[in-house]
Amino acid sequence: MRIKCLSMLILIFLLATFFLFIPTINADPSVIVYSYELSPAVFMPGDNGVLTLTIKNVEATSTLAHTATSGTTTTVTTDTIGATINDISISPAYGGDKQVKAKTHYADVCYLAPSNSIVIEMELLVDENITEGLYFPKVNIDIEESAFEDAVYPIKVRVSNSTVDLIGADVPSKISMSGSTDITLTAINNREASVDAVTIAPAEIDGIDFVQDSIFVGELDAYSSEDLSFSIIPKETGMKTLNFEISYLNGENLHTNNLEIPIEIIETLDVAPVLYSIPSTIGKGSTSKVRLEVYNAKTESISGVIVTPVTDVILSPSQYFIGSMDADDVFSASFNIHTENLEIGSEQTINFKVLFKQGDNYYETPMVSSSFKVVQPTENNSGGSLSQTALIIFIIIIIVIFLFYRWKKRRIPK
């Protein structure tokens, strides 16, 4: 019995001694991928991008205490906790025989003290023609210290085939030769993330000038759109094909799309003067009127509208200023024709043209013409001096008749 008790005491002593010499660890040191950011946020097949990693030693304390006891002596040693990062790499994610992979990795990175972090950028490459979807390449962090576990962290990479498109929002099938015509295009971002440096530019086309060489939109948010207008100045008639290119950056990757729009350039004038009233004959020495109507059949307003006669005949005013005209607006103008210096029997022609401004450009319409003949005053059938004389004689006769009846009434005895 004594032997058994002695054996138990010896066993208890040995176990106690064993556990006293095991070091006490006061922390669980750990290195993790604390956060990450992708640029671009959503990749397109063939894109390069940047993965920005924030790697942190999340151990809160800066020391690790080891306690050892030998007999009645207790020894405490303190070590600084840190992690030596040997290597950071990325294992590719596969889509068939295509990959989302890293083009770089880091060796002998750094010593990372507790509560400290480092920021590392790694270049990613998405293979051309890879299937769109989600991919999870893994970040591998190799730690030298045995107290630390190596970190493996999956990164979510979205690959999308969606593009930024250009559509014709308001483009007429036929465009007049007169002045310029505005067309409206819409840039649409169909992607799940924003794109930058969005620019739209027309290709050069024979017989057509563009007021704008290009239009810069800049950033276009996800699933948003932007309307923009180009002014077209035709130089010749016929069928034409407008070609516009939209370019944009997804991260640092340049992408383009094209839009082709067929249109026909026709002779029809959408700003022009129309003769409303003009005499065929005018008596020499008399004055008569010519009336016009100016219409703006464009879809936008014009300004600085002036009707100008081109002739040797004296007219007043010498020009007729209308000013601004809204779309589908009509304005009347009239001129007085003076015949004092004209030969009887002569045929006279008056041409009228309209000058106007649209945007920063000035335009001139083709001229419209009218003619009249100068006649003797008695031959004037258009309301000249003959009709004026007849009117005066008629008024005199009325006055004479009125005075005669009043005189006669007074002469009759009551």
Secondary structure by P-SEA (a helix, b strand, c coil): caaaaaaaaaaaaaaaaaaaaccccccccccccccccccccccccbbbbbbbbbbbccccccbbbbbbbcccbbbbbbbbbbbbbcbbbbbbbbccccccccccccccccccccccbbbbbbbbbbcccccbbbbbbbbbbbbccccccbbbbbbbbbbbcbbbbbbbcccccccccccbbbbbbbbbccccccccbbbbbbccccccccccccccccccccccbbbbbbbbbbccccbbbbbbbbbbbccccccbbbbbbbbbbccccccccccccccccccccbbbbbbbbbbbcccccccbbbbbbbcccccccccccccccccbbbbbbbbbbbcccccccbbbbbbbbbbbbcccccccccccbbbbbbccccccccccaaaaaaaaaaaaaaaaaaaaaaaaaaaccc
